[in-house]
Amino acid sequence: MEINELPGSEVVLPGLEDLLQGRNKTIGSLLIAIASVRLTEAGLDIPKEPLVSEPELALYSHLQNERDDAYSYYNALLNSLNSFCAALELKSKYQ
């Protein structure tokens, strides 16, 4: 299974691309920042320089400015992130 086939990749992989391009305040890049340690330990190469401090708060604030359902969308994004991390950890464990 390729990394782009993992559950949650549709929100995580664009965030990785955003970070590589120096964009650190997008939804995806904030998700990467939230799980940067976990993703790095699972073998994903994460740029460390442009990560936002307190990414959970930054993500929620970003969502509040864009959506009426910020809380439920925030939780859904974190669930997708967790699914991606768990699948990546299993993938790296069995390679």
Secondary structure by P-SEA (a helix, b strand, c coil): ccccccccccccaaaaaaaaacccccaaaaaaaaaaaaaaaacccccccccccaaaaaaaaaaaacccaaaaaaaaaaaaaaaaaaaaaaaaaac
